[in-house]
Structures are given as structure tokens and as C-alpha cells.
């Protein structure tokens, strides 16, 4: 019961009972025949009554931050439901009846104890936003690849040891936003390398997802959603089937090209960086790098720069105030780099050389830099600089899928 201190308007279309320290689902709500939006977040509710199906007009339901371990199938009879948020509960399983919610556009199960999702998730044909972050999911739910209208996906802080980057690119054609960032990366040796590289990206990482794969991906069909095709005999294995490009273990064959953008006033830093990339080549890694010192006498330098930019799938930006103040960089190099990042998935790796207004630049501030802008390389000891540049080589390695 709600007690005398709370009153419910049975004619209301919206009711907010969040942060009321409720221990049970208020049954008085079932009298609200016009209810479309219900917020019961941040309480102590441990179960959702089966009578919830009586709220037949309900479109938006928020049960976040409660103590719910199980969802009864009756909740999935709310055929008009468009938003269902059940973050930070105790859920371990999602009932297969979830596929009945054909109108659902937003679904969020972040921060639970879910290890796998039912195949019926693929029936949510109108779903646009899906949040499954912070769950102990070992294998990426392949059902997600069959959501034709998915636009935004949160998969932060999960533990995928297999990650279908290729298939996401080709199947999720409407995907505009992907969030994978993880501040804590435990058991890094067990994470899929492609997923691990995405966990380093703050904010939207769709463009980086595109940069992870150069192999032709394949398209899934609804009737072909078969985990055997990916994992074999319904049990996860260390390798994916060769028909999926062996995406967990195959090294990139196509040579990747790195474009280094810098101000000539910072040429000493280019000379410091070059041995680290050259060393990667001597290890046998399939990559090439380009900076304007490669331009030969008599060549059209503008054309050579434009050609190198077009061919590159990684751009390292050596950023200083001189870099930010360079008319040539701002007008000729950065526009192409940023366009390629947006359209072709080129990976942009900023390195902050000296104090500058990097965070004030609208076109660059959203890219995660190797080092914090307030701790530029020229403020560090030699061994600290060396450690950061070694870390940059690992970022390059992950970017090209090695």
C-alpha cells in the first residue's frame, strides 16, 4: 500500500513514483486505465505482479534500480509498450515472450546479471535503442544483428571473448551510435581484441567499428540465426567458423597506412615517433606510414598529401598550439581526415605534444587523445614519453585488427 502520504489520480496518464522507498509494486495503479507512462525507479520493489497486463495502454515503463530477480511473462502482454527500462536489478534471464513487444522502440537491461539473451529479441523489429551494458555476457548476442531499425546500442563493460565487428557493419545498416567505453578493463587477455579496442573510445565509436574490418562481411538472414554457425555445437569455442572470417583470431592481411599530421615547428616529435612505427614494420606487421618528409623533389606536394590521406585508415595527429594554428592543416588536412573518419571509419589518434586549446576545438575535442591534454608530452620525463608512445603502437595494432 502507498499509505496516506501518497495519492494516485486514477485518471492520470503519467505517474512518477520514483525514489519513494516502495518495497512492493502499488496495486492501486491497476485502477489507472488511462496510464501511459509509469516510473517506479529507485525503490525496493522485488517483484512485478502478474496483473500488470491490466495497464493495457502503458507505453513507457521504468523499473530501474529495484531488486527484481525475475520478470513474469504477463509484463510482455503490454502490446503498446514502446519503452521498457529495467536497469540495475537482479535479472539473470529475459523471458522469450519479450518478442511479443512489437511496438518496443527502447529497451534497457543495463547493470543486471544477464549472461545470454533469448533469440526472440530478434522479433523486436521496431527497436531503435538497446542498452545491455554492464552484464556478464561472454558472447555477443547475435540476435541483435537481426534488428533492422537499431540506431543506438550500448555494450559498455561487458566481457565479450567473441565480437562480430564485420557482421555489425553490414547488418546494422541504421546504426548511428555505439557505446563501448570501459574505464575498468579486467581480464584484458580474455576480451576479444576488436571489442577491447572499442572499450578505449569515449563516446560514439561507430566510425571506429568500421575501421576494425577490411574483410568482406557476410549478411545474416532471419532464418539463419544459428549459433552453431558462429560458435559450434551450441558451445562457445576459441575460434569462430571460417565462414565468419575467423574474426577472433585472423590477422589483418591488407596493409594498413598511417598518415601523420604535424606542424613543421614540431618536427622533432615526428623524429621521436618514427622509430616506434618503424619498429612495428620490422616485427613483420603489415603497415605503412606517411608524413610529408616522404615527398620527393619535383612532386606536387599538395597532390601527394591528398593521395596519402585518401589511402590511409589511421591518422596520428601531433597536436600543439602550432598545429591548431596552422592554416594548411586546418584547411587542407583536417577536413579530409574528419570526413574519412565519418564516412570511411578512419581511426583518429591525437597525441598532445604541448599545452594547447585542444579541448576548445569543436572538430577535435570528441576524439580520445593518447594522453590527457593537461599532461602534454613535453611535460613528462623521457621514460614516461617512451611508455606513452609504446601504448600508441598498441592502439595502432588494435585499430588494424592485428
Helices and strands as residue ranges (DSSP letters): E 14-16, G 27-31, E 37-39, G 50-54, E 60-62, G 73-77, E 83-85, G 96-100, E 106-108, G 119-123, E 129-131, G 142-146, E 152-154, H 165-171, E 177-179, G 188-190, H 193-198, H 206-211, G 222-224, H 227-230, G 242-244, E 256-261, G 264-266, H 267-282, E 287-290, G 292-294, H 301-311, E 314-319, H 321-324, H 327-328, I 329-333, H 334-343, E 347-352, G 358-360, G 377-379, H 382-399
